[in-house]
Amino acid sequence: MEEQSGPPGVERQADRWEEFYQEHKRPWRGIGKISLDIPPGSKVLDMGCGTGKTTAALVKMGMEVTGLDFSPTAISRCIGDFGDRARFVLAECSRMPFPDGHFDAVVAVHVLEHLDDTELAGAVREVRRVLAPGGLALVRAFAVGDMRAEGGDRGTRGNGIEYRYYTEEGMRDVFKGFELVSCERRDETMRFGAVRVKVECLFRLPEDGKCL
């Protein structure tokens, strides 16, 4: 397990997430749903892997998976659960210890909504750096209109974890310069009537490795 440290703001959020994972052994059960049209054996980064729900889906698809998260507890659980089926690294999304062009795809499921403006910009720069030319970035985040958004686009939950809520246009702006493959909003009505709203976009790094 490798480790990097970051600025104080990130460390405060990292503390909140560490407390969350210590209190909730299995906060998200099952295997995530991922649609990614790349061949088995491709190198894929699960950015902000948490306890491995998305990693499990990628492993099942036959990918060579590396999971990254800034929670030692989450990373430790992933190492225990996955063994040698995936590699895990303790680091921040905005300071990733990987070579340039290392991955065929980067997947970020419910990660970007927890980054402030500085960290978000840094994370996108890192995604651009670690992707191979023509590589894919699949991002999913909660959207404006979600049951937790309360009419705004930012907020902090009672556990101190920060959220921001996206629109399709906002997500495209974040990844400006990437080729847009697809982008859609998804509404899901929960059993108790509230609505979860997500935006999911697939971007491609241009073949010349340079953003448009």
Secondary structure, DSSP 8 states (H G I E B T S, - for coil): --B----HHHHHHHHHHHHHHHH-S-SS-S-------S-TT-EEEEET-TTSHHHHHHHHTT-EEEEEES-HHHHHHHHHHHGGGSEEEE--TTS----TT-EEEEEEES-GGG--HHHHHHHHHHHHHHEEEEEEEEEEEEBTT-TTTTTSSEEE-TTS-EEE-B-HHHHHHHTTTSEEEEEEEEEEE-TTS-EEEEEEEEEE--TTS---
